Structures are given as C-alpha cells and as structure tokens.
Amino acid sequence: MTSQDPKHIHISDYNYPLPDERIAKFPLPVRDQSKLLVYRHDNVSESIFTSLPDYLPEGELMVFNNTKVIQARLHFRKETGALIEVFCLEPIAPNDYVLSFQQTEHCAWLCMIGNLKKWKEGTLSREMIIKGQTVTLTATRGECCGTSHWIDFRWNNSEITFADILEVFGELPIPPYLNRETEESDKETYQTVYSKIKGSVAAPTAGLHFTERVLSALKNKGIELEELTLHVGAGTFKPVKSEEIEGHEMHTEYISVSRHTIEQLITHGGHCVAVGTTSVRTLESLYHIGVTLHNNPDATEEELHVHQWQPYETPSRLSSVEALQAILNYLDRHGMEALHTSTQIIIAPGYEYRIVRMMVTNFHQPQSTLLLLVSAFVNGNWRTIYDYALSHGFRFLSYGDSSLLIP
C-alpha cells in the first residue's frame, strides 16, 4: 500500500457547495467558446477553450475517447397505463457491443428498470415504424443482478437490427442531474465531434468542447492525436454512499485500445495528455495490464481485467514504456490489432499516475469518484481549482466549462 491508504479516505472530505444555477443545463451555442481554467504547477489562470493548443508543448501526444452515446432509454406503456423505462446498460447475449447492435430478432442486455414496482410479471411490448415497416418489440424480464435486470428483447423482423431499434425507439440518456427531459438538440450536443464507436450511456464530456477548428489548431501545433475506446456506464453517476471509499464498488467499464495507440504512447516515452477522466482511467489501466503481462506473459483475457484496488495492492516499479511494451508483445503473440478488456480502477489520493501527464477535464460533482481522480492528479490541491472556478463564473458538470490540469 502507498503512504496514504485510499480505502480509508472519507468521501465527506471531497464535498463543496454547488448551487443548482452553477450546473450548466445546456451547452454553449459554440462548443469551443467555453471557459478554460488552466492549472499549472499550483497556479490558476483563466482562458478560453480555443486557446488550448497554446498551453501544450509541441510534439505532445493527446489521447481522446471516441465512444459514442447510444439512445439507451426505451419506454414501454403497460395495458394498465403505467409507463416503464428500460435503460440498456451493457449487452449480455451476445456480450459484445458491435455484435449486439447487429443482432436481428433477439438480444439480451443488462438494464436498469424505471417504475419497476409496476412491472411484476409479463412481457412488455410496443409497436413502431422502422424503415417504413411495422415492428413489434417485446421485453421480458429475467434474473436480477444487483440493481439491474437481465432483459430479453425480441422483435418480429429479421431485416431490422437492434441498432435500428435504438435509433428510432431509444432516447438519449442525458445526465440525471440536469433535471430536464432530453431534447432533440442533445442528440448532437451530447456527442463529441469525434465519436465513432457506439456503446456509452453517458458522454465523455471533456471532449464536448472540441471542434474541428480546435483539432486542426492542435495538429498545426505539432500535437499528435490518438484515440481509444472506453464505453461509459451508468455507474459513472453512481454516488459514493459509504463513509469511506472502501465501501464503494466501482462499475466495470469495457475498453479497447489499438496497437497503433500503444505504439504511439511508447514513442512518446509512455506519457500523454488525456482528454477526460474516461481516457485517464483507460490509460492508467494500461499500465497495470502491462504489469500483469510482464509478470505473467500467458495471462488469460480474464486475468487482464484491472480490479478496483489492484494498483495499490500490487505496486510495481516497472516503467510505463516497459508496461506498454509487454502489451505490444502480447498483441504480437496473439496476432491481435487491439487490446479488448475491462477495468474497475479507482483513482484516488495515494494513487501514482504512470502515463497521464496532463489532463483536460470538466468540473465534477461533489463527493464523486471523479473528484478523487482529479485530487490524486493535482496532489490534493483540488479545492484551489474549484474555489477559483466557483468564484469566477465557471459552469459545472457535463455541459459546463473545461480545465487543463498540469501538476
């Protein structure tokens, strides 16, 4: 364990007053006009997001999460009139996102159920028109898994995929703390301009500030841009209910990182600028996956999963380049172009960052695991940053303003 045992951190130490009017309910009309708080070596200043390239050294590597938010909320009305919401969290059968979206006639997902007490038994069904054809979708409830349920979806048309159904029938799940209904505009504004790989139920919101103009300016500055994929689960909004964070179970998130991205990381000395906490969790998980493979080159796919407390319980002096090289060797041995695995990493004060050297991120909820992640990055100095943001009119949370953190 490190000098500070993160399991015994009191989440109440990470509270701050966040008035509702400081939560941005909608994005700015032009994404890249958001404010940018710059934290450099304990000094805080203020800028505008289009100036981001000015603060980055030429030749840096910047890594983005290219996940795409799916329209994961499905509404059914029972014959009694009760409205039931089925919120798709992750695919079970098949358990691969791409395959699940391609299914015709049947697939199963782990789902959260809204108004569960009104759905004791029976099958829910709804008719819809997709591609000019009438389709009936049914949902049957299976076993309970914690706060979620196994749901079997069936529909009576072999030409229609589950992706088609979500596209027409699903609703985009904007964050619950916005306290409003999803609007048509959210379909565009709650996606990053570089989103590609469907699978998230929440946007990697640090990326919402980027425009083609900013991406071009970064390239012109000589910044290398790379992508990875982490599908953001609903657990990202799960509040820490336990007094000490030892009692908080991190949700599992699925990650995919290409051989090219890993090679680029090695070329840049095993370090980079991460856009968003989802990229941070993926990149830092890579280090611990590399440690596993360095110690056990024959590790199975299951053994590559990063457990919540793994970084603290099995510390390593391996360099980030050595860890990344172990992953590259693993991909070579198996003839793979990308690493596909999962992580439950919790990054909290006491964690030693291995790969991420700078971070672009929004302002996070009080008493959240994301605030712990930021605190660990800025050596516990998060209050300085948040006090400045609160006293200088910054907008908070998903649609809010941005920060560049350089410890």
C-alpha positions in Angstrom: 0.0 0.0 0.0 1.1 3.6 -0.5 1.7 6.0 2.3 -1.9 7.1 2.2 -4.3 4.1 2.2 -7.0 5.2 -0.2 -9.5 2.8 1.2 -9.9 4.9 4.3 -10.5 8.2 2.5 -13.6 9.9 3.9 -15.7 11.0 0.9 -17.1 13.9 3.0 -13.7 15.5 2.7 -14.5 15.9 -1.0 -17.6 18.0 -0.6 -18.1 21.5 -1.8 -21.2 23.7 -2.3 -22.6 23.5 -5.8 -25.7 25.7 -6.3 -28.1 24.4 -8.9 -27.7 27.6 -11.0 -24.0 26.8 -11.5 -24.9 23.5 -13.2 -24.9 24.1 -17.0 -28.3 22.8 -18.2 -27.4 23.3 -21.9 -24.1 23.7 -23.8 -22.9 27.0 -25.2 -24.1 27.7 -28.8 -20.4 27.3 -30.0 -18.7 24.4 -28.2 -15.1 25.8 -28.2 -16.1 29.2 -26.7 -16.3 27.6 -23.2 -14.1 29.0 -20.5 -10.8 27.1 -19.8 -9.3 27.1 -16.4 -5.6 26.5 -16.6 -3.9 24.9 -13.5 -0.1 24.9 -13.9 2.2 23.9 -11.1 -0.1 25.3 -8.4 -1.0 28.5 -10.3 -4.6 29.0 -11.6 -5.5 31.2 -14.5 -8.4 31.6 -16.9 -8.6 31.4 -20.7 -10.9 30.3 -23.5 -11.0 26.7 -24.9 -9.8 27.7 -28.4 -6.5 28.7 -26.7 -5.9 25.1 -25.5 -3.1 24.5 -28.1 -1.1 27.5 -26.7 -0.6 25.7 -23.4 0.7 22.4 -24.8 4.3 21.8 -25.8 4.9 20.9 -29.4 5.2 17.2 -30.1 2.9 16.1 -27.2 0.6 13.2 -27.7 -3.1 13.8 -26.9 -5.5 10.9 -26.4 -9.3 11.0 -26.8 -12.1 8.6 -26.0 -14.0 8.0 -29.3 -17.0 6.3 -27.7 -20.5 7.2 -29.0 -23.5 7.6 -26.7 -26.3 5.3 -27.6 -30.0 6.1 -27.3 -30.2 3.6 -24.4 -33.6 4.5 -22.8 -36.6 2.6 -24.0 -40.1 3.4 -22.9 -43.0 0.9 -22.8 -46.6 1.5 -21.7 -48.4 -1.3 -19.9 -52.1 -2.0 -20.6 -52.8 -0.6 -17.2 -51.3 2.7 -18.4 -48.1 2.5 -16.3 -45.0 3.8 -18.0 -42.0 1.6 -17.7 -38.5 2.7 -18.6 -35.9 0.1 -19.7 -32.4 1.6 -19.6 -29.8 -0.6 -21.5 -26.5 -0.7 -19.6 -24.5 -3.4 -21.3 -25.0 -6.3 -23.7 -25.2 -9.9 -22.3 -26.1 -12.1 -25.2 -24.1 -11.6 -27.3 -21.9 -9.7 -24.8 -20.1 -7.7 -27.4 -21.4 -4.2 -28.2 -20.9 -4.4 -32.0 -22.4 -7.9 -32.3 -25.4 -6.9 -30.1 -26.2 -3.9 -32.3 -26.0 -6.1 -35.4 -28.5 -8.7 -34.0 -31.8 -9.3 -35.7 -34.9 -10.6 -33.9 -33.2 -11.1 -30.5 -30.6 -9.9 -28.0 -30.3 -9.6 -24.2 -29.0 -6.6 -22.2 -28.4 -5.8 -18.5 -30.8 -3.0 -17.8 -32.0 -0.7 -15.1 -35.8 -0.5 -14.8 -37.7 2.7 -14.0 -41.1 2.2 -12.3 -40.1 -1.5 -11.5 -42.8 -1.9 -8.9 -45.4 -1.6 -11.7 -43.8 -4.4 -13.7 -44.2 -7.5 -11.6 -44.5 -10.0 -14.5 -45.4 -10.5 -18.1 -43.9 -9.2 -21.3 -43.9 -5.5 -22.3 -44.5 -4.7 -26.0 -44.5 -1.7 -28.3 -45.2 -1.2 -31.9 -43.1 1.1 -34.0 -42.4 2.0 -37.6 -38.8 1.4 -38.7 -37.7 1.9 -42.3 -41.4 2.0 -43.3 -42.2 -1.3 -41.7 -44.3 -2.0 -38.6 -42.2 -3.8 -35.9 -43.3 -5.1 -32.6 -40.6 -5.0 -29.9 -41.1 -7.1 -26.7 -39.1 -7.0 -23.4 -39.1 -9.9 -21.0 -37.6 -9.6 -17.6 -35.0 -12.2 -16.4 -32.9 -12.6 -13.3 -32.0 -9.6 -11.1 -28.3 -8.7 -10.9 -27.8 -6.2 -8.1 -29.7 -3.1 -9.1 -30.1 -4.3 -12.7 -32.1 -6.9 -14.6 -31.4 -9.3 -17.4 -33.8 -8.2 -20.2 -34.6 -10.3 -23.4 -35.5 -8.2 -26.3 -37.3 -9.8 -29.3 -38.8 -8.3 -32.4 -40.6 -9.7 -35.4 -38.5 -8.5 -38.4 -35.2 -10.1 -39.5 -34.3 -7.1 -41.6 -34.2 -4.8 -38.6 -31.1 -4.7 -36.2 -31.1 -3.7 -32.6 -29.2 -0.6 -33.6 -32.1 0.4 -35.9 -34.5 -0.1 -32.9 -32.4 2.1 -30.6 -32.0 4.7 -33.3 -35.8 5.1 -33.8 -37.2 4.0 -30.4 -34.5 4.9 -27.9 -33.9 8.2 -26.1 -30.5 9.7 -25.4 -29.8 9.4 -21.7 -28.6 12.8 -20.6 -27.3 13.0 -17.0 -29.9 12.9 -14.3 -28.5 16.0 -12.5 -29.6 18.2 -15.5 -33.2 17.7 -14.2 -34.8 18.0 -17.6 -36.1 15.9 -20.4 -33.9 15.0 -23.3 -34.3 17.4 -26.2 -33.7 16.9 -29.9 -30.6 19.1 -29.8 -29.0 16.8 -27.2 -28.6 14.2 -30.0 -25.9 16.4 -31.4 -24.6 18.4 -28.5 -24.2 15.4 -26.1 -21.8 13.7 -28.6 -18.2 14.6 -29.2 -17.4 15.6 -32.7 -15.1 12.6 -33.0 -17.5 10.0 -31.5 -17.4 6.8 -33.6 -17.9 3.6 -31.5 -21.4 3.0 -30.2 -21.7 1.8 -26.6 -21.8 4.5 -23.9 -24.8 5.6 -21.9 -23.0 8.8 -20.9 -20.8 11.1 -22.9 -17.0 11.5 -22.2 -17.9 15.2 -21.6 -14.4 16.7 -21.6 -14.5 16.0 -25.3 -17.6 18.1 -25.9 -15.6 21.3 -26.1 -13.5 20.2 -29.1 -14.4 21.4 -32.6 -12.8 20.8 -36.0 -11.2 24.2 -35.5 -9.5 23.2 -32.2 -8.4 19.8 -33.5 -6.8 21.5 -36.6 -5.0 24.0 -34.4 -3.7 21.2 -32.2 -2.3 19.4 -35.3 -0.8 22.6 -36.6 1.0 23.0 -33.3 2.5 19.5 -33.8 0.4 17.7 -31.3 -0.2 14.1 -32.2 -3.8 12.9 -31.8 -4.7 9.3 -30.9 -8.0 7.6 -29.9 -9.1 4.8 -27.6 -12.5 3.5 -26.6 -14.0 3.2 -23.1 -17.7 2.7 -23.0 -19.1 4.8 -20.2 -21.6 3.0 -18.0 -24.4 4.5 -15.9 -22.1 3.7 -12.9 -20.3 6.9 -13.7 -23.2 8.8 -12.0 -23.3 6.3 -9.0 -22.8 8.4 -5.9 -20.4 7.3 -3.2 -22.8 6.2 -0.4 -20.2 4.8 2.0 -18.4 6.9 4.5 -15.1 5.5 3.5 -14.4 4.8 -0.2 -13.5 1.2 0.6 -17.3 0.5 0.7 -17.8 1.9 -2.8 -17.8 -0.7 -5.6 -16.5 0.7 -9.0 -18.5 -0.3 -12.0 -16.8 -2.3 -14.8 -16.1 -0.5 -18.0 -15.1 -2.0 -21.3 -12.0 -0.7 -23.1 -10.4 -1.1 -26.5 -7.0 0.2 -27.4 -5.4 -0.3 -30.8 -1.9 -1.4 -31.4 -1.2 1.9 -33.1 -2.2 3.9 -30.0 0.1 1.8 -27.8 3.0 2.2 -30.2 2.4 6.0 -30.2 2.4 6.0 -26.4 5.8 4.2 -26.4 7.2 6.6 -29.0 6.2 9.5 -26.6 8.1 7.9 -23.7 4.9 6.3 -22.2 3.3 9.6 -21.4 0.5 11.8 -22.9 -2.2 14.4 -22.4 -5.6 12.7 -21.6 -8.9 14.2 -22.7 -11.4 13.3 -20.0 -11.5 11.1 -17.0 -12.6 8.1 -19.1 -9.4 8.4 -21.1 -7.5 8.7 -17.9 -9.0 5.5 -16.4 -8.2 3.6 -19.7 -4.6 4.9 -20.0 -3.7 4.3 -16.4 -5.4 0.8 -16.6 -3.0 0.0 -19.5 0.0 0.4 -17.1 -1.5 -2.2 -14.7 -2.4 -4.5 -17.5 1.2 -4.2 -18.8 2.5 -5.1 -15.3 0.2 -8.2 -15.2 1.6 -9.3 -18.7 5.2 -8.5 -17.7 4.8 -10.8 -14.7 2.7 -13.4 -16.5 3.0 -13.3 -20.3 0.5 -16.1 -20.6 -2.3 -14.3 -18.7 -5.8 -15.0 -19.9 -8.2 -12.3 -21.1 -10.0 -12.5 -17.7 -6.7 -12.0 -15.8 -6.1 -8.7 -17.7 -9.2 -7.1 -16.0 -8.0 -4.4 -13.7 -9.5 -4.8 -10.3 -10.5 -1.7 -8.2 -7.7 -1.8 -5.7 -5.1 -3.6 -7.9 -2.8 -0.5 -8.3 -2.5 -0.1 -4.5 -2.2 -3.8 -3.6 0.4 -4.8 -6.2 2.6 -1.7 -6.7 5.3 -2.0 -9.4 8.5 -0.2 -10.3 8.1 -1.1 -14.0 8.4 1.9 -16.3 5.4 2.9 -18.3 7.3 2.1 -21.5 8.1 -1.4 -20.2 4.5 -2.0 -19.3 3.2 -0.8 -22.7 5.8 -3.0 -24.4 4.5 -6.0 -22.5 1.1 -5.3 -24.0 2.5 -4.9 -27.5 4.3 -8.2 -27.1 1.0 -9.8 -26.0 -0.8 -8.5 -29.1 2.1 -9.8 -31.3 1.9 -13.2 -29.8 -1.8 -13.4 -30.4 -1.9 -11.7 -33.8 -4.2 -9.0 -32.4 -4.6 -5.4 -33.7 -6.3 -4.2 -30.5 -6.4 -4.9 -26.8 -10.0 -5.6 -25.6 -10.5 -5.9 -21.9 -12.2 -4.2 -18.9 -11.4 -2.1 -15.9 -12.7 -1.2 -12.5 -9.8 1.0 -11.5 -10.5 3.6 -8.8 -8.0 6.5 -8.9 -7.9 8.3 -5.5 -5.3 10.2 -3.5 -2.5 7.8 -2.9 -2.5 6.7 -6.5 0.7 7.2 -8.5 0.0 8.3 -12.1 2.1 6.4 -14.6 1.0 7.5 -18.1 -1.1 10.7 -17.9 1.0 13.8 -17.6 -1.7 16.5 -18.4 -5.4 16.3 -18.3 -8.3 18.1 -19.9 -11.5 17.7 -17.8 -14.7 19.4 -16.8 -15.8 20.2 -13.2 -17.2 17.2 -11.3 -19.9 16.6 -8.8 -19.1 16.9 -5.0 -18.2 13.6 -3.3 -17.7 11.8 -6.6 -15.0 9.3 -7.6 -14.1 11.7 -10.4 -13.2 14.4 -7.9 -11.0 11.8 -6.2 -9.3 11.2 -9.5 -8.6 14.9 -10.0 -7.4 15.3 -6.4 -4.9 12.5 -6.9 -3.6 14.2 -10.1 -3.1 17.7 -8.6 -1.6 16.4 -5.3 -4.6 17.1 -3.2 -4.9 20.7 -4.5 -8.4 20.4 -5.9 -10.0 23.0 -3.6 -7.8 25.7 -5.0 -9.1 24.9 -8.5 -12.8 24.5 -7.6 -12.8 27.7 -5.4 -11.4 29.6 -8.3 -14.0 28.1 -10.7 -16.9 28.9 -8.3 -15.8 32.4 -7.7 -15.0 33.2 -11.4 -18.3 32.2 -13.0 -17.3 28.8 -14.4 -20.2 26.5 -15.5 -20.1 23.0 -13.9 -20.7 19.3 -14.9 -21.4 17.7 -18.3 -22.4 20.8 -20.3 -20.1 23.1 -18.3 -16.7 24.6 -18.8 -13.3 22.9 -19.0 -9.9 22.8 -17.3 -6.4 21.9 -18.3 -4.5 20.4 -15.4 -0.7 20.3 -15.4 0.6 19.3 -11.9 
